[in-house]
Amino acid sequence: MYFESFAEFLAMGNHGPYVWASWGLTFAIVAWNVLQPWRQRRRLLQEQAALLRREQGAGSRPGASPASRNDANQSRLK
């Protein structure tokens, strides 16, 4: 091994703070690039499920025509 001790390995020839900060930043960016799309997809699926439940609930009301449901959805979006 190139380093005589673990402390020398951590110090990296007095470049330790730069080396370990670079590793930490790289790990954080890679983790963000993996987790963010996963979280965004999960949130989108939850929003779509809630929208579907609302639409199905509006369709089950007696006397609710498709046109009235569309009008209600349009007014909610404005």
CYANA upper distance limits for C-alpha pairs under 8 A (distance plus 0.5 A):
  3 PHE  CA      8 GLU  CA      6.40
  3 PHE  CA      9 PHE  CA      6.14
  4 GLU  CA      8 GLU  CA      7.03
  4 GLU  CA      9 PHE  CA      8.27
  5 SER  CA      9 PHE  CA      6.86
  6 PHE  CA     10 LEU  CA      6.76
  7 ALA  CA     11 ALA  CA      6.65
  8 GLU  CA     12 MET  CA      6.54
  8 GLU  CA     13 GLY  CA      7.40
  9 PHE  CA     13 GLY  CA      8.30
 10 LEU  CA     16 GLY  CA      6.35
 11 ALA  CA     15 HIS  CA      6.81
 11 ALA  CA     16 GLY  CA      4.87
 11 ALA  CA     17 PRO  CA      8.06
 12 MET  CA     16 GLY  CA      5.16
 12 MET  CA     19 VAL  CA      8.02
 15 HIS  CA     19 VAL  CA      6.67
 16 GLY  CA     20 TRP  CA      6.36
 17 PRO  CA     21 ALA  CA      6.33
 18 TYR  CA     22 SER  CA      6.54
 19 VAL  CA     23 TRP  CA      6.82
 20 TRP  CA     24 GLY  CA      6.54
 21 ALA  CA     25 LEU  CA      6.52
 22 SER  CA     26 THR  CA      6.54
 23 TRP  CA     27 PHE  CA      6.63
 24 GLY  CA     28 ALA  CA      6.63
 25 LEU  CA     29 ILE  CA      6.68
 26 THR  CA     30 VAL  CA      6.70
 27 PHE  CA     31 ALA  CA      6.54
 28 ALA  CA     32 TRP  CA      6.58
 29 ILE  CA     33 ASN  CA      6.64
 30 VAL  CA     34 VAL  CA      6.84
 31 ALA  CA     35 LEU  CA      6.49
 32 TRP  CA     36 GLN  CA      6.13
 33 ASN  CA     37 PRO  CA      7.54
 34 VAL  CA     38 TRP  CA      7.33
 35 LEU  CA     39 ARG  CA      6.61
 36 GLN  CA     40 GLN  CA      6.54
 37 PRO  CA     41 ARG  CA      6.49
 38 TRP  CA     42 ARG  CA      6.73
 39 ARG  CA     43 ARG  CA      6.68
 40 GLN  CA     44 LEU  CA      6.63
 41 ARG  CA     45 LEU  CA      6.66
 42 ARG  CA     46 GLN  CA      6.75
 43 ARG  CA     47 GLU  CA      6.67
 44 LEU  CA     48 GLN  CA      6.62
 45 LEU  CA     49 ALA  CA      6.58
 46 GLN  CA     50 ALA  CA      6.67
 47 GLU  CA     51 LEU  CA      6.66
 48 GLN  CA     52 LEU  CA      6.59
 49 ALA  CA     53 ARG  CA      6.66
 50 ALA  CA     54 ARG  CA      6.70
 51 LEU  CA     55 GLU  CA      6.64
 52 LEU  CA     56 GLN  CA      6.54
 53 ARG  CA     57 GLY  CA      6.48
 54 ARG  CA     58 ALA  CA      6.65
 55 GLU  CA     59 GLY  CA      6.70
 55 GLU  CA     69 ARG  CA      8.32
 56 GLN  CA     60 SER  CA      6.83
 57 GLY  CA     61 ARG  CA      7.41
 58 ALA  CA     64 ALA  CA      7.49
 58 ALA  CA     69 ARG  CA      7.13
 59 GLY  CA     64 ALA  CA      6.77
 59 GLY  CA     65 SER  CA      8.09
 59 GLY  CA     66 PRO  CA      8.05
 59 GLY  CA     69 ARG  CA      7.89
 60 SER  CA     64 ALA  CA      8.05
 64 ALA  CA     68 SER  CA      6.79
 64 ALA  CA     69 ARG  CA      7.23
 65 SER  CA     69 ARG  CA      6.87
 66 PRO  CA     70 ASN  CA      6.71
 67 ALA  CA     71 ASP  CA      6.71
 68 SER  CA     72 ALA  CA      6.63
 69 ARG  CA     73 ASN  CA      6.65
 70 ASN  CA     74 GLN  CA      6.57
 71 ASP  CA     75 SER  CA      6.68
 72 ALA  CA     76 ARG  CA      6.69
 73 ASN  CA     77 LEU  CA      6.83
 74 GLN  CA     78 LYS  CA      7.08
